[in-house]
């Protein structure tokens, strides 16, 4: 048994070798960085109309092989949607697949019926119209399938894209803002492939228990691409669009960079760091100087991962290369790295009207062998016919999320941007900003302060759930209505 495992590990190391050979300052990879197509819709005043088509196709991800993929307005992944605070968006979504799906606007404050969660399924050949006013500040949001029990597989195959929200104040900050030139979307996903080139989704017990982690990293659908930088100051909008992997990101030369935004938009101040942690579904905006004209590589450093008992038991993490930047011929940027970015509205604790406790659990035992209900929140597995919580529109609440399991879970709440008010080890980096996902470690307790928007609907619920998609699909999800 041991020798077989050693053999498999040796095989993996050998396969990974070519990527690990770093010629100092040299170009590591050949593939060109792809910037997702930008879709700004058809604008009539403040009304913006988007036409989306959820489709299947074949994509050239591997050399000499085609991979069956899903995408939105293209064969793999979604086009980047972009609109501004104050706009009213009208998004017509056609489902050209032969299976039911949904599109959820992740991080958006919006009426429940427009949310695109499990209660807004789009049947094959059907269409769904989602209309809402954008009431929140500039942010890097995203959208993805939220089909009940199928989210993990559908997102893995490609049903995910970015949704960028702009506003007046972010335009006045002199940040890099030219899409694809110095304002670069970076969707990070890890995949496995079968011999025939198809994606290899869940294949083992660890995939089911820990969530599906792949051994190959794709950026905007391309394996380890090289971004030819045009400007000396880059703004990277990083999205962890992976099903389950949390990344510990840093550059190979340990260069410093500045965090300017979190899930919900700009931080109050830029934060200088040389690494950051990004859990599934989290976004972060960073500013990075490449004025030195070098070729830094963004990496995932597995030794930084807080190893949970589960990961020690079930599958080991490994170092991964994300992508490389070729800054050999950059032009000097006229953009700057502001210290002060915005001001967040202070919410006094005196207005908190309710507190709730969310306990995350994984029930180990004989059930897990037979595909039983092993993932739960407050002892309950997701039931679309059960409303778990009722929240008052416009109210302020504190939710305490407790992780009683042996691994970390990224906890996501629809329709809100919250602030983390306490966690073990303190709140740092992008967690200082507005969040819609928070990684809760094993045995940790995290408190978040939530101001719910004014939208109300007594019938249609929003979701809260673990954003490890295999956990969500197997029931680590609950429903709340806002009234
Ligand atoms: Cu989870």
Boltz pocket constraint, residues with backbone or C-beta under 6 A from the ligand:
constraints:
  - pocket:
      binder: B
      contacts: [[A, 408], [A, 409], [A, 410], [A, 466], [A, 467], [A, 468], [A, 471], [A, 472], [A, 476]]
      max_distance: 6.0
